Amino acid sequence: MSRALNAGRLAEWSQLAILLALLGVFYFVIVPAGIEDPADMGFDQGMPPSFSARAAAIVAALIVLGRMVQLLVGGGQPRLSQQQDSARLVSEPGEEAESDSVVISGRVVAGIAAALVYAYALLPQLGFVAGSLVLLVSLLVMLGEKSPFRLLVLPMLVTFGVWLLFVQALGVTLPTGALMTALAGG
Amino acid sequence: MLFDQILEGIALAITWQSLLAVIIGVAAGQVLGAIPGLTASMAVALLIPYSFYFDPWIGIPMLLGMFKGSLFGSSTTAILIRTPGTPAASATVLDGYPLAQQGKGAKAIKMALYASVFGDTFSDVCLIFLASLLAMVALSFGPAEYSLLIALALTSLGLLSGTPAWKGLISMLLGLGIGIIGLDPLTASERLTFGAPDLEEGIGLIPMLIGFLAVSEVFRQMGGSLAQLSGKAIHYSDNPADNRVSGKELRQCVPVMFRSSAIGTVIGAMPGLGSTVAAFIAYGQARRQSREPEKFGKGSLEGVAAPEAANNAVSGANLIPLLAFGIPGDIAAALILSAFMIQGINVGPLAFSESAVPLYAIYAALIMANLVNLVLGLLMVHVARFAFSVPRRLLLASVLVVAAAGSYALRGALFDVQLVFVFGLLGLIMMRLGFPTVPLLIGFILMPILEENLRTVLLLASTYDNNLLFVFSRPAFLTMSLLLLAALAWLFWRSQKRRPAKTLSDSP
């Protein structure tokens, strides 16, 4: 059995174990804390509010356990997904097909961080226009844009275009930002 | 009466405003689909919020046109730069890209266009005849049959979407779990909101779609090399014969297009199998039956026509379970259902019996979109090569801004924007771990319908001394249960008989 297959099995076992633990936390901690069933409610009155959540967790746990048993008896070998298969068909030897890869590189982490800062801090504080400009410039730099002209002009064009479509054409209000509103008021 | 309804439906959909909307939709879809990095589902998910600002019979035709346009557009990337816009276009690469390398990119794109429109129209005609027939059957369905049908659709979708299958099923159950969040429809008590007022109305459909389909894809593509993030220049041959499909070539491909469209229609009517499977099956079938099988893989026009006719036929056939039962079979149908829900248009058997006018309007819009797709597609052949010169890094960054504006616009809530990025992150993690996101989205969409029907079944059981087995006294339920058993047996037989799958040990 090759090293790659062993690594595949180990990864699947880890996923199954973590998933089972998460399902336990969901069933025994999150559902009781997040859903309160009326004391006198039975199935003859429909279904208690927590029923669907509990049922989904039980079915998921059974699927996970079933897969564990399948792996234990040696029936299910990890294999390539359909997407991976098709990606392989379209790529030449030695070349990684684009649709095949999900790489979590430093650039991806930085991009996600920038997006989250945009959603949780820039939009509420600076508003759509200033927040989007900051995000676009940051992302373009992260993604390798070097031309100062493009770094200046492209974010302005995109932000202005989206603003024009929403605010002027569709009459939708976009976030103005607490800080910008305060500055404008002051 | 029926004839009046058909005429009324056609009159509703075929106006100059809706024609203009279809033209805009198809053109936008073709251009967006042709831009590497923007997939068809991603483009439509981003644009669904905009359709809300239009009259339903402008917004819906525009979205239908956009879908058809983006499917064709994504095939142009498969042919010209070997980057399929959707997995469904992967099979098109096999012969489309060799043709492009020979300078016959325009010929291959035109063949793909003819086959796409043929497959689309074939499956739309099947939809028009089959959906109303199936809806008549569905009228005899009660909550028990609906619960079983939804469970069947979700299970087959989960089983067939994931490899290994358990990942698809877990993804579908996660979608059901997210669908639980919000107020309980029966008791109005809060479920998994933890006191957050923003969650009381439940998770919005738009943030889910944009987050999982568009933002997660942007995050994924940020991991590509810097060279992939730049634009590419494409050149066509100067020989006019290389840039057009002759009448003889077209006639040679017609039988292939018929067979592939039939394959796509049958596969599309079943939830879960999807257009990628249809495209590869049709490609294999075309190769086996071809007079020139040796040309396949080296630039055969039949090799382009077969997968294109099949994957487009799937998109029309996917609407059969959607319009007949109200159950989407794949992500394209789920996106269209989302637009219907936002616009307040009901689908399902009751829509046929109460007022079928909107359904006839949908049929008219579909056929109109096919014609527009054909006309604009011929112009697109020349535009496509310029679309690839747009730097992808700009597109990726812009998608995030458009996603934020689109998700904010619907309810004016920053919370929805935040959800979009959180779901984008969750989608990326799922992709990284090999969990498909489509079953999650369809599980989320179907959760309220499933729960409502299950609740009604339980209430009905209380009139039979709480005996749930009463459902087997219903002929429709009994028949469906037998069909379910047969389907499960077929799935089991298929998994046993399937050729030995490539294992990870085959990896370099």
Contacts between the chains, C-beta under 8 A, distances in Angstrom:
chain1	res1	chain2	res2	distance
A	1	B	505	7.2
A	2	B	504	7.6
A	2	B	505	4.0
A	4	B	504	4.7
A	4	B	505	5.6
A	4	B	507	5.2
A	5	B	503	6.0
A	5	B	504	5.1
A	5	B	505	4.4
A	7	B	504	7.5
A	8	B	503	7.9
A	8	B	504	4.0
A	12	B	164	7.6
A	15	B	433	6.2
A	19	B	170	6.8
A	26	B	177	7.8
A	30	B	192	7.0
A	31	B	192	7.7
A	33	B	194	7.6
A	34	B	190	7.8
A	34	B	191	6.6
A	34	B	192	4.0
A	34	B	193	7.1
A	34	B	194	5.8
A	35	B	184	7.9
A	35	B	189	7.4
A	35	B	190	7.7
A	35	B	191	4.8
A	35	B	192	6.3
A	36	B	189	5.9
A	36	B	190	7.8
A	38	B	187	6.1
A	38	B	189	7.3
A	41	B	187	7.3
A	43	B	458	5.1
A	43	B	461	7.6
A	43	B	462	7.5
A	43	B	466	6.8
A	44	B	458	7.5
A	44	B	459	7.6
A	44	B	461	7.9
A	44	B	462	3.9
A	44	B	466	6.1
A	45	B	459	7.6
A	45	B	462	7.9
A	46	B	186	5.1
A	46	B	455	4.3
A	46	B	458	5.8
A	46	B	459	5.6
A	47	B	186	7.3
A	47	B	451	7.5
A	47	B	454	6.5
A	47	B	455	5.0
A	47	B	458	5.6
A	49	B	184	4.0
A	49	B	186	7.4
A	49	B	187	5.6
A	49	B	189	5.3
A	49	B	191	5.5
A	50	B	191	7.5
A	52	B	176	7.1
A	52	B	180	5.4
A	52	B	447	7.6
A	52	B	451	5.4
A	52	B	454	7.9
A	53	B	177	6.5
A	53	B	180	5.1
A	53	B	191	7.1
A	53	B	192	7.0
A	56	B	173	5.0
A	56	B	176	5.0
A	56	B	177	5.2
A	56	B	180	7.5
A	57	B	177	7.7
A	59	B	173	6.1
A	60	B	169	7.8
A	60	B	170	5.7
A	60	B	173	4.6
A	60	B	174	8.0
A	63	B	166	5.2
A	63	B	169	5.2
A	63	B	170	6.2
A	63	B	173	7.7
A	64	B	166	7.1
A	64	B	170	7.3
A	66	B	166	7.3
A	67	B	164	7.0
A	67	B	166	4.4
A	76	B	164	6.2
A	77	B	501	7.7
A	77	B	503	5.1
A	77	B	504	8.0
A	78	B	164	7.0
A	78	B	503	7.0
A	78	B	504	5.4
A	79	B	163	6.3
A	79	B	164	7.3
A	79	B	501	4.2
A	79	B	502	6.1
A	79	B	503	5.3
A	79	B	504	7.0
A	80	B	163	7.1
A	80	B	501	7.2
A	80	B	502	5.1
A	80	B	503	7.9
A	80	B	504	7.2
A	80	B	506	7.8
A	80	B	507	7.8
A	81	B	162	7.6
A	81	B	163	4.1
A	81	B	434	6.3
A	82	B	87	7.6
A	82	B	163	5.8
A	82	B	276	6.3
A	82	B	277	7.4
A	83	B	87	5.3
A	83	B	276	7.6
A	85	B	502	6.9
A	86	B	87	5.8
A	86	B	90	3.9
A	86	B	91	7.3
A	86	B	276	6.1
A	86	B	280	7.1
A	87	B	90	7.0
A	89	B	90	6.5
A	89	B	91	7.8
A	89	B	93	7.8
A	89	B	94	6.8
A	90	B	78	7.9
A	90	B	82	6.2
A	90	B	84	6.8
A	90	B	90	5.4
A	90	B	93	4.2
A	90	B	94	7.0
A	90	B	97	7.7
A	98	B	83	5.9
A	98	B	224	6.5
A	98	B	228	6.7
A	99	B	83	7.9
A	99	B	84	6.9
A	99	B	87	6.7
A	99	B	90	7.7
A	101	B	223	6.8
A	101	B	224	7.6
A	102	B	220	5.5
A	102	B	223	6.9
A	102	B	428	7.1
A	102	B	431	4.7
A	102	B	432	4.5
A	103	B	223	3.5
A	103	B	224	7.7
A	104	B	223	6.6
A	104	B	428	7.5
A	104	B	432	6.1
A	105	B	222	7.9
A	105	B	223	5.0
A	107	B	222	5.6
A	107	B	223	6.9
A	108	B	219	5.9
A	108	B	220	7.8
A	108	B	222	4.8
A	108	B	223	4.7
A	108	B	428	7.6
A	111	B	218	7.9
A	111	B	219	6.3
A	111	B	222	4.5
A	112	B	219	5.8
A	112	B	421	7.8
A	112	B	424	7.8
A	112	B	425	5.7
A	112	B	428	7.5
A	115	B	215	7.3
A	115	B	219	7.7
A	115	B	400	5.7
A	115	B	421	4.8
A	115	B	424	7.1
A	116	B	421	5.6
A	116	B	422	7.9
A	116	B	425	7.6
A	118	B	400	7.4
A	118	B	404	7.1
A	118	B	421	7.6
A	119	B	404	7.0
A	119	B	414	7.5
A	119	B	417	5.1
A	119	B	418	4.6
A	119	B	420	7.4
A	119	B	421	4.7
A	120	B	418	6.1
A	123	B	404	6.8
A	123	B	408	7.9
A	123	B	414	6.0
A	123	B	417	6.2
A	124	B	414	5.8
A	128	B	404	7.6
A	128	B	405	6.8
A	128	B	408	7.8
A	132	B	401	4.7
A	132	B	404	7.4
A	135	B	397	7.3
A	135	B	400	6.7
A	135	B	401	6.7
A	136	B	397	5.0
A	136	B	398	7.3
A	136	B	401	6.4
A	139	B	393	7.7
A	139	B	396	7.2
A	139	B	397	3.9
A	139	B	400	7.1
A	140	B	393	6.1
A	140	B	394	6.9
A	140	B	397	5.7
A	142	B	222	7.7
A	143	B	222	6.7
A	143	B	226	7.4
A	143	B	229	5.4
A	143	B	393	3.7
A	143	B	396	6.6
A	143	B	397	6.9
A	144	B	226	4.3
A	144	B	229	6.1
A	144	B	393	6.4
A	145	B	391	7.7
A	145	B	393	5.9
A	145	B	394	7.7
A	150	B	394	7.9
A	154	B	394	5.5
A	155	B	397	7.8
A	158	B	394	7.5
A	158	B	397	7.5
A	158	B	398	4.7
A	158	B	401	6.1
A	159	B	401	6.7
A	162	B	401	5.8
A	162	B	402	6.0
A	162	B	405	5.2
A	165	B	50	8.0
A	166	B	405	5.4
A	166	B	409	6.0
A	170	B	50	7.1
A	170	B	53	4.8
A	170	B	409	7.2
A	171	B	53	7.9
A	172	B	53	7.6
A	172	B	409	4.4
A	173	B	412	6.6
A	174	B	405	6.1
A	174	B	408	6.4
A	174	B	409	7.6
A	175	B	408	6.5
A	175	B	414	6.2
A	175	B	417	8.0
